[in-house]
Every structure is written in structure tokens, then in C-alpha cells.
Amino acid sequence: MALEVRLQDDPRLAEDIDLGLRDDIDDADELHERLIEALMADPDGDGFVLTTRSPARLRKDGGGHVTWRVKVAAQLAGKPFGGVQS
């Protein structure tokens, strides 16, 4: 929202987040399981439910670490709240 106001005539919400890991995770299924576990937590008690699809491997960064793209969906009170593609 703040970006839309600031950019006025050319708004674009951020939809892409690169997920670069420092752990040696080379397997999409292992990363997916870790993401599911992490997204199940609700540390703020705000009631958001976050789900993810299997990550897609993109490329290695300059340090040799893999970058991944993951689609994350959010729900609040049982209704879609929006999505983030990373």
C-alpha cells in the first residue's frame, strides 16, 4: 500500500522475493518440508495461515549457494489475503 501511494502513477506491489540459503539444501523436497514447518508457526498470534508450493531451483549465487523461487499463499479468517511469489 505504501509503495502504491509513493509511486502514484506507476504502482507495482513487490511480488518477487529471492530465497537465498546459506545451508547446503540442494533438494526441493527437503526445502519444501522446512518451509511448511516454518510457516505453520504463528508467533504473533495474528491468525494468518501461510501455505507454500514446492520450490523451484533457480541458480547459484556468487558464493555457490542456490537461489529458490517459492509461491506462498496467505489466508486470514478462511479467506485469501493475497499471495507472494518468491
Phi, psi and omega in degrees: 000312181298323178294321179299317179294315183294321184275346177049272188279346183227058183287144175208115176287144178292122180243341185252127176231121177281134178252097179256127184250149175261346174285157177273068176259114183246005187239125182297322181294319178297315179296318180300315179298318178296319179295317178302313180298316181293322183283345178288336181289146176230071187297335181265352180064030184273353176084004176291138174246119182249133178232158182221154172263174179297135181288152176251130179285131180257284183199173176266146177276185181300337179267003179086010179268140183284142172255140183237155173241128183226137175267127179238132177245143179242141174232146176224126182056037177076007180240145179302134180255343182140177181223158177230130174254124179236000000 
